[in-house]
Amino acid sequence: MSVIEKTIALLGGISPADVMALPPAQRRRFADICKHWAKLAERHGDSVRKGGGFADLQTRRRDE
């Protein structure tokens, strides 16, 4: 099992209470790390095109 697979499994086991139990500085660091990896994961998912009118509105102007 790769590190990423283990991390996904561990993150799945975290509850909101676990996060709120962290000291504020650690909770902020956790949030920053999660945001960083989420942005990276979403950026590489750009090659998968979503269909539908809403997706078109996100990628081009309404009057086109």
N, C-alpha and C positions, 0 to 999 in steps of 0.2 A: 504494500500500500504506500503510495507516494505521500509526501508531506502535505500537499494540497488536499488530498483526499482525507487525511487525518484531520486537517484543520477544518474542513467542511463538516465532518462528523462532530467535532468538538463544538463548533459554533452552533450546530443544530441542537445541542444539549443545553445551551445557555438560556436562562429564563430572564424576564425583565427584572425580577427581584435580585438575581445575581449581579446584573449590571448596576442597579441602584445601590447595592451593598458596597460597591467600590468607592474608595475615597475620590473626591472630585478630580484631582490631578490624574489619577489612573483612569477614571471614566473618560476624561477628555482625550487622553492618549489612545485609549481603546477606540473611541469614536473617530479620531483622526486616521488611525490605521485602517479601520473598516472603510472609511470614505476613500482613502487612497486606493485600496484594492478594488473597490466597487467601480471607481472611475476607470481604472485600468481594464477591468473585465468588460465593462460596457463599451469602451473604445474599440476593443478587438471584436466585439459583436456587431460592429457597423456593417460588415459584409453581408449580414443576413438582412434582407429587405423585408420590411413589414408591409403588407398590402392594406388597401383601404384608403378612404378619403382623409381620415385623421392623420395618417402617416404622410400623405401628400401635403397637408397643411403645415406639417412640421418641417418639410424639406424645401418647400417653395412658397412663394407669395400667393395670396388668395386670388389676385387678379390675373394670374398666368393661365 
